[in-house]
Amino acid sequence: MSYKIGEEQVEADVVAWHKEQDVALVKFRDDERPYPHVAALSPPDESKNLHIFTPIYCVGCALLHAPYPTAGQISSVTDEIDNFSYQMTSAAITFGNSGGAVFLAETGQWVGMPSRVAIQGWSDVANHMNWFVPAFRVYEWLEHEDYQFLYDPTFTPEKCAQARDRR
């Protein structure tokens, strides 16, 4: 599969996905170049401890634009949509930001993934009311799919692959 990010195009494969949770894991194909901007992950339970008014940045490819940040704050930490936990931010996001990243303004740590925007009527986007998949949900999903090595150094890719093969 080919993905275009701004002016750059990368080849990637979907490794795992869950439609209802709106999460997916993709792996770049044969890409040996270094990526200088890699997110610092928050500890798995830290996103459970976020508070309203915490300053954050959302980064995504809104309307097919190259990635860019918008500033905001955590607006809610207790929202549930379709039986899944979401957190709300006032940072402006719109179509195309989904799958991007939410970072703490103070530390730059990744704490979630933009996922949903509020719409009024048929087309008016309320871009001050946006939800993101909190990091703890992503970590739980990665554990369920046996990809813990991505965030937990006590796991290896080989150990996780063996667990996936046993299913």
C-alpha positions as CSV (number, residue, x, y, z in Angstrom):
1,M,0.0,0.0,0.0
2,S,1.3,3.5,-0.8
3,Y,0.7,6.4,1.6
4,K,1.2,10.0,0.7
5,I,2.3,12.3,3.6
6,G,2.4,15.9,2.3
7,E,4.8,15.7,-0.6
8,E,6.4,12.5,0.5
9,Q,5.1,9.0,-0.4
10,V,6.0,5.9,1.5
11,E,5.2,2.2,0.9
12,A,3.8,0.5,3.9
13,D,1.8,-2.6,5.0
14,V,-1.0,-2.7,7.5
15,V,0.2,-5.1,10.1
16,A,-2.8,-5.0,12.4
17,W,-6.0,-3.1,12.7
18,H,-9.2,-2.8,14.6
19,K,-12.0,-1.0,12.8
20,E,-14.3,-0.4,15.8
21,Q,-11.4,1.0,17.9
22,D,-10.2,3.1,14.9
23,V,-6.6,2.0,15.3
24,A,-4.1,0.5,12.9
25,L,-0.4,-0.5,12.9
26,V,1.5,0.1,9.7
27,K,5.1,-0.9,8.9
28,F,7.2,0.9,6.3
29,R,8.4,-1.3,3.5
30,D,12.2,-1.6,2.8
31,D,12.9,1.9,4.2
32,E,16.4,2.1,5.5
33,R,16.7,5.9,5.9
34,P,16.8,7.3,9.4
35,Y,13.9,9.2,10.7
36,P,15.2,12.1,12.8
37,H,11.8,12.9,14.4
38,V,10.6,9.9,16.4
39,A,8.1,10.4,19.1
40,A,9.0,9.9,22.8
41,L,6.3,7.6,24.1
42,S,4.6,8.3,27.4
43,P,4.7,5.4,30.0
44,P,1.6,3.1,29.4
45,D,-0.4,4.4,32.4
46,E,0.5,8.1,32.0
47,S,-2.4,8.8,29.6
48,K,-4.8,7.6,32.3
49,N,-3.6,10.4,34.5
50,L,-4.1,13.4,32.1
51,H,-6.1,16.3,33.4
52,I,-8.4,18.9,32.0
53,F,-6.4,22.1,30.9
54,T,-3.2,20.1,30.2
55,P,-1.6,21.9,27.2
56,I,-1.1,19.6,24.2
57,Y,-0.3,19.7,20.5
58,C,-2.0,17.7,17.8
59,V,0.0,16.8,14.7
60,G,-1.6,15.4,11.6
61,C,-2.1,15.8,7.8
62,A,-5.3,17.7,7.7
63,L,-7.0,17.8,4.3
64,L,-3.9,16.1,2.8
65,H,-1.5,18.8,3.9
66,A,2.0,17.9,5.1
67,P,2.0,17.3,8.9
68,Y,1.6,20.4,11.0
69,P,0.8,21.1,14.7
70,T,-2.1,22.8,16.4
71,A,-2.1,23.8,20.0
72,G,-4.9,23.2,22.5
73,Q,-5.6,21.6,25.8
74,I,-7.3,18.5,27.2
75,S,-11.0,19.2,27.5
76,S,-12.3,15.9,28.8
77,V,-10.7,12.7,29.9
78,T,-13.9,10.6,30.5
79,D,-15.7,10.5,27.2
80,E,-17.0,7.1,25.9
81,I,-17.9,6.6,22.3
82,D,-19.2,3.3,21.0
83,N,-18.1,1.6,24.3
84,F,-14.5,2.9,24.0
85,S,-12.6,5.5,26.0
86,Y,-11.7,8.7,24.3
87,Q,-10.2,12.0,25.5
88,M,-11.2,15.4,24.1
89,T,-9.0,18.3,23.1
90,S,-9.6,21.8,22.0
91,A,-6.7,21.7,19.5
92,A,-8.0,22.2,16.0
93,I,-8.1,19.0,14.0
94,T,-10.1,18.1,10.9
95,F,-10.4,15.3,8.3
96,G,-7.0,13.9,7.7
97,N,-5.6,14.4,11.2
98,S,-6.8,10.9,12.2
99,G,-3.8,8.6,12.9
100,G,-1.6,11.6,13.7
101,A,-0.3,12.2,17.1
102,V,-1.1,14.1,20.3
103,F,1.8,15.3,22.4
104,L,2.1,16.9,25.8
105,A,3.3,20.5,25.3
106,E,5.5,20.4,28.4
107,T,7.5,17.2,27.6
108,G,6.8,16.4,24.0
109,Q,5.7,12.9,25.0
110,W,3.2,11.1,22.8
111,V,-0.1,10.6,24.6
112,G,-2.6,9.7,21.9
113,M,-3.8,9.6,18.3
114,P,-6.4,12.0,16.8
115,S,-9.5,10.2,15.8
116,R,-12.8,12.1,15.6
117,V,-14.1,15.6,15.0
118,A,-17.5,16.9,16.1
119,I,-19.9,17.8,13.3
120,Q,-23.0,20.0,13.5
121,G,-25.6,19.4,11.0
122,W,-24.4,17.9,7.7
123,S,-21.1,19.7,7.3
124,D,-20.1,22.2,10.0
125,V,-17.1,21.0,11.8
126,A,-16.8,22.1,15.4
127,N,-13.0,21.9,15.4
128,H,-12.7,22.9,19.1
129,M,-14.3,19.6,20.0
130,N,-12.1,16.7,18.9
131,W,-11.4,13.3,20.3
132,F,-8.3,11.2,20.4
133,V,-7.6,7.6,21.2
134,P,-5.6,7.8,24.5
135,A,-2.2,6.1,24.6
136,F,-3.4,3.6,27.2
137,R,-6.0,2.2,24.7
138,V,-3.3,1.9,22.0
139,Y,-1.0,0.1,24.5
140,E,-3.8,-2.3,25.5
141,W,-4.6,-3.0,21.8
142,L,-0.9,-3.6,21.0
143,E,-0.7,-6.0,23.9
144,H,-3.8,-7.8,22.7
145,E,-2.2,-8.1,19.2
146,D,1.2,-9.2,20.7
147,Y,3.2,-6.1,19.6
148,Q,4.4,-5.1,23.1
149,F,8.0,-4.8,21.9
150,L,7.1,-1.5,20.4
151,Y,6.8,0.1,23.8
152,D,8.1,-2.4,26.4
153,P,11.8,-3.2,26.2
154,T,11.2,-6.5,28.1
155,F,9.6,-7.9,25.0
156,T,11.4,-8.7,21.8
157,P,10.0,-8.8,18.2
158,E,10.8,-12.5,18.1
159,K,8.9,-13.2,21.4
160,C,5.9,-11.3,20.2
161,A,5.9,-13.0,16.8
162,Q,6.0,-16.4,18.5
163,A,3.0,-15.4,20.6
164,R,1.1,-14.3,17.4
165,D,2.0,-17.6,15.7
166,R,0.5,-19.6,18.6
167,R,-2.9,-18.0,18.1
